[in-house]
Amino acid sequence: MKFRRFKPNKAGIRSIMKLPTVGKEVGRITNRVAGAASANGGDFRTDLEEGRTRWRGAVIGNYSFPTSGGREGSRRDLLRGLDGAHGE
């Protein structure tokens, strides 16, 4: 049996990555990560943007930085947020 090399349909992938429903899903996941990271009293914010080729979501770290353990506490809370966001 001869195998053919897989070639992804890049134009199709790009068109999917810019759909409004994909943006809603990226926003939902970003908000879940921020919520899970904030469970320890931190103040995390989110940013959602439609870029040239895809949606981008970011969790912007801890605005109560001094009271939540500084840099190590912020890192710990973000990692906890990533772990806690996949529960659904």
N, C-alpha and C positions, 0 to 999 in steps of 0.2 A: 504494500500500500504506500503510495507516495503522498506525503504531507505537503500542503501549501502553506506558505508563510501568511500569518494573520496580518491584515492591513486594516487598522481602524478607520472609520469614516469620520475624519476630523471635522468636516463641515457639519455633519449631523450631531456630533458631540458638542461642538460650540453652540449650535442652535438650541440644544437641550439645556445647556448650562446657563442660558440667558432667559429661560422661561419664567414668568411671574410665579408659577407654582414652586419652582426651584428656589426662588428668592424667599418665598414664604417659609419653606422648609429650612433654609439656611438661617433665617431669622428665628425660627422656633428653636432650633438646636442651640444657637448662640444665646438666646434668652435662658434656656435650661442650664447651660454651663454657668452663666452669670448667677443664676439663682442658687445653684448648688454651691458655687464658690462663696456666695454671700451668707451661707448658712451659719458661718462662724462669726458673723458680725461685721464682715468686710463690706465695702461699698464698691461694687464692680459695675461698670457701665458697658453698654454694647454699641457697636457701630455696624451698620449694614449698608453696603454700597454695591450698585450694579456697575461693574467695571466694563472695560472694552470687550472682554471675552468671557466673563463669568461673574457670578455673584460672589461677594466677599463679606464674611462676617467676622467680627473681632470682639473679644472680651477685653475691655480696657481696665487694667488693674487698679488696684485697691486705693480708693480715695480716702480711706481712714487708715492710711499706711502706718502712722506712728503708734496708733493704739492697737494694731492687730499683729504685732510681731515683726514689723519692719519688712525688709526684703525677703527674709526667710519665711515669715508668716504669709506674705502675699504669694510667694511661690507655692507654699504648701496648700493654700486655699484654692489657687488656680488648678493645681493638680487634682485636688479633691473634687473640684467642679467638673473636670473632665471625666473623672471616674463616676461621679454621681449623675452625669447627664445622660448616660446610656441606659438608664433603668426602664425607660418606657418602651 
